[in-house]
Structure formats: C-alpha cells, structure tokens
C-alpha cells in the first residue's frame, strides 16, 4: 500500500492504484482517476460507479454480467463507457477494491 495525492487528497492505494479505503472516495477523485485513464465522466458513468459502490458495500461479488443485468447499462454500454477493461476501470474509478473476477 502506498499514499497518493488525487484531486488534492492523500489516499491509500494498492500497487495497482485501487483505493484501499472506499470512504476516501469522492466525485472529484473519480474524475481525476478517470482522466488518468482517458475517460471523461458523464452522469451515466456515475450511475454505474454508484451501483458498483452500493454492491461492494453490500459485500456482493461483481462481474461484468451482473452489471449488465443491473438495469443501468447493458454489457455493450458498459464496454462503451469503460473501454479496454469495463469492470477493471469502472472499479478503480469507483474507489472500490479490484474485483476478484478481474485479471
């Protein structure tokens, strides 16, 4: 674990850059992480991010399929919103631990 300054806030991150503590997350941090990945966040992105945070807080396992069946986005939309790693990047931006289903 290391400390990184994101959006002017010092946060604890894993070796891969995932926040270690969900409570350190806010929308400004999300925007900065997304910018580093090359994603400009829209309200639809935040719907997905909030869904991921809710499911993680409820200790539910996350998969691309589950997000695709959430009613928020389908799998195709998820890939459009978060190209090159929809669950991996959406999880990082959402400030949650890397899902076990991500390699």
N, C-alpha and C positions, 0 to 999 in steps of 0.2 A: 504494500500500500504506500502511496505517496500523496503529497499535497500539491494541488494545482490551483491556480487562480483562474476562475472562469467568471466572466461578467463582474469582475471586481470582488468576487467572494472566494475565499480559500475553502476548497472542498477536498475531501479524501477520495482518491480514485484508485482503482485497481491498475495492474500493469497494462491492461488493455484500454484504460481510460473510462471505465464504467464507474459511476458514483458508488461509493461504498455505503452511503447513508442516504436513503430516499428523502429524508426530511430536509436535506441541504438543497434540494432542487427547487427551482422556481422558473417561471417562463423566460426570464432573461438568460438564465443558464442554458435552457433548452435552445434558445435562439442562437447563442454563441456556439454550442456544440454542433448544432445543425449547420451553421455557417462553415465550421471547420471541415465538415463532410461534404459541403457543397449543396446543401438543401435550404431553400427559403421556406420557412414555415407559414402555413395558411391555417384558417380555422379548422379545416378538415384534418390537418396534421394533429392539431391539438385535441380533437375528438379522439383520435387513435391513441395519442400519448396518455390522455386521461383514462381511457379504457385500460390500457396496459398497467397504469399505476394502481387503478382500483383492483384489478385481478391479482396483481402482485401483493398488494396489501392484504387481500383475502387468502393469500397463500395458494393460489391456483396456478397450475403449470400453464405456461404459454406456448402455443405453437402457431405457425402461420395459418393452419387450417382453422384453429379456434378463433383467431382474429377475423378470418374471412367469413366466419359464421356469426360474427358478433352483431350484425345488422348495421354496423357503422360503415364498413367498407367490405367489398368482396376481395378475394385474393388478387385479382388483376389490378384493382385500385390500390391495394397495399403496395404492390410492386411499383406502380407509377409514383406513389408518394415517397417511397423509400427504395429507390433503385439500388441494385448491387448488394442487397442484403436487407430485405424488408424488416425482419424481426430483429436482426442484429443491430441495425442502425436505429430503428424506432425505439428499441430498449435503451440504447445508450443515450439518446436524446431525451427519453422519458425519465432518466435518472434512476433506473432500476437495475438490478444485477443482470448480468448476461444470462439469458435463458439457457437451461441445460440442453435444449434442442438445437442450439446454435454451435457451429463448429468454428 
